[in-house]
């Protein structure tokens, strides 16, 4: 630890769950571990310093498939920031998914001797994202099967339009609109128009959430069962 400046390491007490700061030497040993590691992973920093980082990794997990290559890259380039995800074990051998932002630090000769990382426990977020994605998929599958006419009617029902008004706008009979509304209620598994509106609104909200998810996180969320199984 004496081969680099203490100024390169932040105040470890500043970190709290779900964040953990750590540093790894070129030989793969932990040299720093913030106290927050105990809250996030159940690991006591004073007991883990000097252990191999790979001791905590679930090396059979597909998330860690490129761990060695990425590690080699980080020790090849100093001050180059990179983002990745790791599947790790906590003290109870449960699995956590960490999103890690890291960079290499070089000594006076330019040799990278440390890799610093700030890890964020995103396990709960991925599980929630997975649940939301499953629900979105169910509702979106229903919408994909709707006819053009049913979509036209659904759009107007969501805007609070009555059958008579919808029929006039679409230039169809009121009976046609009533029939389309009934099919919509049945296809969405609703019992009333109010429930249909709730389900269709839920789909819109879920679509907005899914589209706003991090491009790096979404694929992991959809496969979370395999990563945590």
N, C-alpha and C positions, 0 to 999 in steps of 0.2 A: 504493500500500500504506500510505501514511501517513495515510489518512483514517479508519482504524479502529484499534481497540486490538489490540496484539499478544497480549493475554490471550485474545482470541477464538479464537486459533489454538493448538491443542495442540502439544506437543513432537513434531515430525515424526519424530524418531528413534525414537519409541515404536512406530511402525507397522512391521509386518513382514508378509510374504506369509502369507495371501492378501489382506491389507488394504492399501488405499491411501487417504491423505487428500489432498484437493485443494480448491482454492477457485477460483471463476470470477467475474470481474467482470461488471457489467451489460452490457458490450459483448461478453461471451462469451469473454474472454481468461483463460487460466490465470494465477493470481497466486501460488498455492502448489501444490506437488507434493511429497509425501513421498518420501524416498529409496527406499522399498519399491516405487515404481513401476518401478524398474529390474528388480527381481526378478519382478514380476508381469507387466509389459508390455514389458520391455526398453527402457524410456524413461528417459533421464537427466534428472532434474529441472532441472538448470542449462541444459539445451538446449531444454526445452519451455516454460519460463515465458514468457509473452507470446504464445504461439500460441493460436489459436482452439480451443476445446474441440471444435467440430464437425469439426476436422481429423482427430480420432481416431475419430469416430463412423462406423459403417456406416449411412449415412442411408437406404439402400434396404432395410434390414432391418426387418421388421414390428415387432420389439420396440421400435424407435425411432419408431414411427408418431406418437406423441403427444409427442415430445420438445419441440417448440416450445411447445405449450400448457402443458405442465408447467413448463417454464422460466419462462414468463410468470407463472404462478401463484406460483412461488417468489420472484420478484422483486416481487411485489405484496404479499406478507404476510411480515413479519419474524418470526423465531423460530418459524415454522410448520414442523414436521417433516413430511417426506414420504418415502415409499419407492417406488422404481421400479427398473426394470432397463434397462440399456443394452447394446447390442452394439457393441463397439469393436474397432479393429485394434491388434495389437501391432507391434513393429518389423519382423517378418517378413511383415506383411500377413495373418497368421493372425487368426482371430476369437476374441474372448473375450466371455463374458457376465458382466457385473458387476451385482450387486445393490447399490443405492446408497441410503443414508439421508442426507438432506440437509436444510438449513434456510437461510433467508435471514437476513442480518445488516444492520441498519439503522444509519445514522449519527445524529448528534444531532438532525437535522431529521425523522427518521422515514423517510427514503428508503432503500430496500433497495439496498445497493451491492455486496454479495457473496453468493454462494451457496456454502456450505461443504458438502462431501460426504465421507462415508466409504464407499468402494467395497470390496466383497468379490468376489473372483474365484470364481464358482460354476460355471464351465464344466465342470470334472471332475465335480462333483456332479450337474449336469444330465445329462451323458452317462451316468453311472452310473444315475441315476433313469430315464432313457430305456430303458436295457438291462433294468433290473428290471421296468419297466412292460410291455415287450414280452413278457418271460417270463411275467409274471403274466397277461397277456391270453391267451396260448396255453393255460395251465393252466385259467384261469377259463372259457374257452370250452368246454373239455372238461367241466368240472363243470356248466355250464349245460345241457348236453345230456343229463345223467344223468336217469334216471327216478326217481320217488319211492322205489321199492324199492331201486334202486342207491345212492341217497344214504343210505338207512337202513342198508344193509349197510356202506357205506364208513365211516360214522360209527363203527360198532361194530368194524370191522376196525382202525381207527385207535386204538381203545381196547384193542386186544389180545385181542378176543374170538374164540373159536374158532367154526367153522361150527355145531356142535351147539348151542352156547349162543345164537348169533344166531338160529338157527331157532326155538328154544324161545321166545325173547323176542318174535319177530315173528309167532309162530304160523304158521309155514310149514314146509315140508319142508326137510331138510338139502340135498337136491338143488337146491332153489330158491336157497338161499344160495350153494351152490357155483357154480351157473350165473351168478348175479349177480356173484360175485367174479371169475369168468373174464372176464365182459364188462368189468368195471372195469379189469382188467389190460390188456385189449386196447385199450380206449378211451384210457387214459392212455399207451399205448405202452410199457408196462412188460413185463418178462419174468417177474417173480416177484412174490409178495405183498410181499416186503420192499422191492422197488423201487417198488411201488404206494404203500406207506406213505411212502416217502421223498418221492415226487412230491406226494402229497396234503399232507404236512407242509410241503413247500416252498411250496405254494400258500397255506397258512395264514400262514406267515411273511411271504410277499410281500404278502399282503392287509394285514397289520398295518403293514408298512413304507409301502405306498402310502397307507393311511389317515392315517399320521402325517406325511406330506409336507406342507410349507407349501402352503396353498391358492394362493399366488402362484407358487410354483415348479413345481407339478405340471403345469399347462398348458404351461409352457415346456419341461419335460422331455419331454413327449410329442411336441413339435414340434422337438426340438433339431436334427434333421438339416436341416430347412429353414433354421434360424437360422444354422447353422455352414457350410452348403453354399456 
